[in-house]
Amino acid sequence: MCIRDSPKTAAQNFDNGKVDYATINSTLVDKYKDKDTFTTFNEGYLFYLQLNFKNNTVANKNVREALAYAINRKDLCENVLKDGSREADGFVSADFTYGPDGKEYRSEGKDYTQYNLKEAQAAFDQGLKELGVSSLKLRLLYGTDETPADTEAEYLQACFKKLKGLDIEMVATVKKDRVERQKSGDFDISCARWGPDFPDPITYLNLVSTGNSNNYGKYNNAKYDQLIAASTTERDAKKRWQMLYQAEDICMSEYAVLPVFQKGAASLQNKKYTGI
């Protein structure tokens, strides 16, 4: 039997034999991770940061590069979330979509996310110099009802505050208000997420096309738009795949968005049931 309940109650019901399957959260992982009933799986959501290109500070490429390098994604996933989430390597999730040759997309794509605080500070210092200021204060918008976005936001604040000269203002709200603020451009950095609609890279890459309703940061690149548009009519599957790789390379090289992690989930499962 499987019922929907809070993680803590679900775990208690599982321990008491009342349910055969229970989804738990990161606070319970350490208690159960060594048991043979513990398992993790990929939920499919990609958590990433929207960046407001209408803000002249965030529009500075060196500032965006500094933010990208400052995030220790591996530490966030392994030591904070602990639920099977994995660091995002790019703007297309891993183990999700496969090309015409049968190979997984990320296995042949680049790794666009690295943690390097020294490089982050160097890029940030250059950004400050270009902007003619000695420090910056940026707002980090997130929804408290979008778990684990709240945990992610707190972790990101700690990462970003390691950059000398950067102050982060936490703007806590709920999803509905977060989306409205994004639509109106009332944000600097925003914690966002995307659940893919179908197994193809375009479900992610479309998000930062000019005019896309989800492109809240107003990223704009003519070559990128050209590649995305061409990929929708290209009949040669291999050529189309290469167009998508080229498009991702453009938006990631410009830090159009900052991928953070792919959401995983931890659960407890009765060993007599398989195939779930």
C-alpha positions as CSV (number, residue, x, y, z in Angstrom):
1,M,0.0,0.0,0.0
2,C,1.2,3.5,-0.8
3,I,-0.3,6.8,0.5
4,R,0.7,10.4,0.3
5,D,1.8,12.0,3.6
6,S,4.5,14.3,5.1
7,P,8.0,12.7,4.9
8,K,8.3,12.3,8.6
9,T,4.9,10.6,9.0
10,A,5.5,8.6,5.8
11,A,8.7,7.2,7.3
12,Q,7.1,6.4,10.6
13,N,4.3,4.6,8.7
14,F,6.9,2.7,6.7
15,D,8.8,1.6,9.8
16,N,5.5,0.4,11.4
17,G,4.6,-1.6,8.3
18,K,1.6,0.5,7.4
19,V,2.9,1.5,4.0
20,D,5.2,-0.2,1.5
21,Y,6.6,2.9,-0.1
22,A,7.4,6.3,1.4
23,T,9.1,9.4,0.0
24,I,11.4,11.1,2.5
25,N,13.3,14.4,2.5
26,S,17.0,15.3,3.0
27,T,16.6,15.6,6.8
28,L,15.8,11.9,7.1
29,V,18.4,10.6,4.6
30,D,21.2,10.1,7.2
31,K,18.9,8.0,9.3
32,Y,18.0,5.6,6.5
33,K,20.8,5.8,3.9
34,D,22.5,2.6,5.1
35,K,19.3,0.5,5.0
36,D,18.6,-1.8,2.1
37,T,15.1,-0.3,1.8
38,F,16.6,3.1,1.0
39,T,16.6,4.2,-2.7
40,T,16.9,7.4,-4.8
41,F,15.7,8.4,-8.2
42,N,15.7,11.3,-10.6
43,E,12.6,13.4,-10.6
44,G,13.4,15.2,-13.8
45,Y,13.3,18.8,-12.5
46,L,16.2,21.1,-13.4
47,F,16.8,23.8,-10.8
48,Y,18.6,26.9,-12.2
49,L,19.0,30.6,-11.7
50,Q,17.3,33.2,-13.9
51,L,19.4,36.3,-14.4
52,N,17.9,39.7,-15.1
53,F,19.6,41.1,-18.2
54,K,17.7,44.4,-17.8
55,N,19.7,45.0,-14.6
56,N,23.0,46.6,-15.7
57,T,25.0,44.8,-13.0
58,V,23.7,41.3,-13.7
59,A,24.0,42.1,-17.4
60,N,27.7,42.4,-16.9
61,K,29.2,39.1,-18.1
62,N,32.0,39.0,-15.5
63,V,29.4,39.3,-12.7
64,R,27.4,36.4,-14.1
65,E,30.6,34.4,-14.6
66,A,31.6,35.1,-11.0
67,L,28.2,33.8,-9.8
68,A,28.5,30.7,-11.9
69,Y,32.0,29.8,-10.5
70,A,31.0,30.5,-6.9
71,I,28.4,27.7,-6.7
72,N,29.7,24.5,-5.2
73,R,27.1,22.3,-6.8
74,K,28.6,19.0,-5.7
75,D,28.7,20.0,-2.1
76,L,25.0,21.2,-2.3
77,C,23.8,17.9,-3.7
78,E,25.9,15.5,-1.6
79,N,26.1,17.2,1.8
80,V,22.9,19.4,1.9
81,L,20.2,17.9,-0.3
82,K,21.4,14.3,0.1
83,D,18.3,13.1,-1.8
84,G,19.7,11.7,-5.0
85,S,20.0,15.2,-6.6
86,R,23.0,15.7,-8.8
87,E,24.9,18.7,-10.0
88,A,23.8,20.1,-13.3
89,D,26.5,20.1,-16.0
90,G,24.5,22.2,-18.5
91,F,21.1,23.5,-19.4
92,V,19.9,20.0,-20.5
93,S,19.5,17.4,-17.9
94,A,21.5,14.2,-17.9
95,D,20.1,10.7,-18.3
96,F,17.0,12.1,-19.9
97,T,17.3,12.5,-23.7
98,Y,19.1,10.4,-26.3
99,G,20.3,11.4,-29.8
100,P,19.9,9.7,-33.2
101,D,22.9,7.5,-32.5
102,G,21.4,6.3,-29.2
103,K,23.9,8.2,-27.0
104,E,22.8,10.2,-24.0
105,Y,22.9,13.9,-24.7
106,R,25.2,15.0,-21.8
107,S,27.7,12.2,-22.4
108,E,28.7,14.0,-25.7
109,G,28.1,17.5,-24.5
110,K,30.4,19.8,-22.5
111,D,30.5,20.3,-18.8
112,Y,29.7,23.9,-18.3
113,T,29.6,24.1,-14.5
114,Q,32.8,24.3,-12.3
115,Y,33.4,25.5,-8.8
116,N,36.4,27.7,-8.5
117,L,36.3,30.5,-5.9
118,K,39.5,32.0,-7.0
119,E,38.3,32.4,-10.6
120,A,35.0,33.6,-9.3
121,Q,36.6,36.4,-7.3
122,A,38.8,37.4,-10.3
123,A,35.8,37.6,-12.6
124,F,33.8,39.6,-9.9
125,D,36.7,42.1,-9.4
126,Q,36.8,42.6,-13.1
127,G,33.1,43.1,-13.2
128,L,33.2,45.7,-10.4
129,K,36.0,47.5,-12.3
130,E,33.9,47.6,-15.5
131,L,30.9,48.9,-13.6
132,G,32.9,51.5,-11.8
133,V,31.8,50.4,-8.4
134,S,33.5,48.9,-5.3
135,S,30.7,46.6,-4.3
136,L,27.3,45.2,-5.3
137,K,24.1,44.3,-3.7
138,L,21.9,41.7,-5.5
139,R,18.5,40.4,-4.7
140,L,18.0,36.6,-4.7
141,L,14.3,35.7,-5.2
142,Y,12.9,32.3,-4.3
143,G,9.7,30.6,-3.3
144,T,9.4,29.2,0.2
145,D,6.7,26.8,-1.0
146,E,9.0,25.3,-3.7
147,T,11.0,22.9,-1.7
148,P,14.0,22.5,-1.9
149,A,14.3,26.0,-3.5
150,D,14.4,27.4,0.0
151,T,17.3,25.2,1.0
152,E,19.0,26.0,-2.3
153,A,18.6,29.7,-1.8
154,E,20.2,29.6,1.6
155,Y,23.1,27.6,0.3
156,L,23.5,30.0,-2.7
157,Q,23.5,33.0,-0.4
158,A,26.4,31.5,1.6
159,C,28.3,30.7,-1.7
160,F,27.8,34.2,-3.1
161,K,28.7,36.0,0.1
162,K,32.2,34.5,-0.2
163,L,32.8,36.9,-3.0
164,K,34.4,40.0,-1.5
165,G,32.3,43.1,-2.4
166,L,29.1,41.2,-2.9
167,D,26.0,41.4,-0.6
168,I,23.0,39.2,-1.2
169,E,19.5,40.3,-0.2
170,M,17.2,37.3,0.3
171,V,13.7,37.9,-1.1
172,A,11.5,35.1,0.2
173,T,8.0,34.7,-1.3
174,V,5.8,32.0,-2.7
175,K,5.7,30.6,-6.2
176,K,2.8,32.6,-7.5
177,D,4.4,35.9,-6.4
178,R,7.9,34.8,-7.6
179,V,6.5,34.2,-11.1
180,E,4.7,37.6,-11.1
181,R,7.9,39.3,-10.0
182,Q,9.8,37.6,-12.8
183,K,7.3,38.6,-15.4
184,S,7.5,42.2,-14.3
185,G,11.3,42.1,-14.1
186,D,11.3,42.8,-10.4
187,F,14.4,40.6,-9.6
188,D,18.1,40.4,-10.0
189,I,18.6,36.6,-9.5
190,S,15.7,34.2,-9.2
191,C,15.6,30.5,-8.2
192,A,13.7,28.8,-11.0
193,R,13.0,25.2,-12.0
194,W,11.8,23.4,-15.1
195,G,10.1,20.0,-15.4
196,P,10.7,18.7,-19.0
197,D,7.6,18.3,-21.1
198,F,9.1,15.6,-23.4
199,P,12.5,13.9,-23.8
200,D,14.2,16.3,-26.1
201,P,16.9,19.0,-25.4
202,I,14.6,21.7,-26.9
203,T,12.3,21.5,-23.9
204,Y,15.0,23.2,-21.9
205,L,16.8,25.2,-24.6
206,N,13.5,26.9,-25.8
207,L,13.3,28.6,-22.4
208,V,15.9,31.3,-23.2
209,S,14.8,32.0,-26.8
210,T,13.9,35.6,-27.5
211,G,10.2,36.0,-26.9
212,N,9.7,32.8,-25.0
213,S,7.3,33.5,-22.1
214,N,9.6,31.7,-19.7
215,N,12.6,33.9,-20.7
216,Y,12.1,36.2,-17.7
217,G,15.7,37.4,-17.7
218,K,15.3,38.7,-21.3
219,Y,18.4,37.0,-22.6
220,N,18.8,37.8,-26.3
221,N,21.2,36.3,-28.9
222,A,20.4,36.3,-32.6
223,K,22.6,33.3,-33.4
224,Y,21.1,31.3,-30.6
225,D,17.6,32.1,-31.8
226,Q,18.6,31.2,-35.4
227,L,19.8,27.8,-34.3
228,I,16.7,27.0,-32.2
229,A,14.4,28.1,-35.1
230,A,16.4,26.0,-37.6
231,S,16.3,22.9,-35.4
232,T,12.5,22.9,-35.5
233,T,12.5,22.3,-39.3
234,E,15.8,20.4,-39.8
235,R,14.9,16.9,-41.0
236,D,18.4,15.4,-40.7
237,A,18.4,14.2,-37.1
238,K,22.2,14.3,-36.7
239,K,22.4,17.8,-38.0
240,R,19.6,18.9,-35.7
241,W,21.4,17.4,-32.7
242,Q,24.5,19.4,-33.5
243,M,22.4,22.6,-33.8
244,L,21.2,22.0,-30.3
245,Y,24.7,21.4,-29.0
246,Q,25.8,24.7,-30.6
247,A,22.9,26.5,-29.2
248,E,23.6,25.3,-25.6
249,D,27.2,26.2,-26.0
250,I,26.2,29.8,-26.9
251,C,23.8,30.3,-23.9
252,M,26.1,28.6,-21.4
253,S,29.2,30.5,-22.6
254,E,27.3,33.7,-22.0
255,Y,25.8,32.5,-18.7
256,A,22.3,33.1,-20.0
257,V,21.1,31.1,-17.0
258,L,23.0,29.2,-14.3
259,P,22.1,25.5,-14.0
260,V,22.4,24.4,-10.4
261,F,21.1,20.8,-9.9
262,Q,18.9,18.1,-11.2
263,K,16.3,17.2,-8.5
264,G,16.4,13.7,-7.1
265,A,14.2,12.1,-4.5
266,A,14.8,9.7,-1.7
267,S,12.4,7.0,-0.7
268,L,11.9,3.8,1.3
269,Q,10.6,0.8,-0.5
270,N,9.5,-2.6,0.7
271,K,12.0,-5.1,-0.8
272,K,9.3,-7.6,-1.7
273,Y,8.1,-5.2,-4.4
274,T,10.1,-4.5,-7.5
275,G,9.6,-2.7,-10.8
276,I,8.4,0.6,-9.3
